[in-house]
Amino acid sequence: MKEVLLALIAGMAVGLLFKFLKLPLPAPPVFSAVVGVFGVYFGGVAYEWLIKIIQN
């Protein structure tokens, strides 16, 4: 949980800095793109889970 909070804080700091410098945010501007990133992560997790099931 500590890693998640640190990642959130770091992300917020970067977002604040970019907005302060009037730069575009270095993140997908659309919610669906963010969901896609989660999909990629969970796809990798599901692959690892399936491999464990198949090997047993």
Contacts in CASP RR format, 6 or more apart in sequence:
PFRMAT RR
TARGET T0000
AUTHOR 0000-0000-0000
METHOD contacts of the structure
MODEL  1
MKEVLLALIAGMAVGLLFKFLKLPLPAPPVFSAVVGVFGVYFGGVAYEWL
IKIIQN
14 26 0 8 1.000
15 25 0 8 1.000
15 26 0 8 1.000
18 24 0 8 1.000
18 25 0 8 1.000
18 26 0 8 1.000
19 25 0 8 1.000
27 34 0 8 1.000
28 34 0 8 1.000
28 37 0 8 1.000
END
